[in-house]
């Protein structure tokens, strides 16, 4: 645990922001998924959702270069997907779902922005 704390303290602020936004984005994704979609999905899909999200967050947080690239590709998909959800919920008058999906899209967008910064790539 001490090694993780030392690694966190040595990270540039932009890297910390990228990791925090990523964690917030996945947390919001799970709130949306388990609150509204999971009941219609098989257990396999649910476990896959958990495995992918936790795996990406862990690998990015432990500063693996390939994980940053993989996360960028995932975020490129997640941002427009959640913006489309937000637009659909806004047009349908579902304000709570609109707020949740818009928040999720913004969290992933900020994470993507910070992950694409040169300082993050160099670290």
Secondary structure, 3 states (H helix, E strand, C coil): CHHHHHHHHHCCHHHHHHHHHHHHHHHHHHHHHHHHHHHHCCHHHHHHHHHHHHHHHHHHHCCCHHHHHHHHHHHHHHHHHHHHHHHHHHHCCCHHHHHHHHHHHHHHHHHHHHHHCHHHHHC
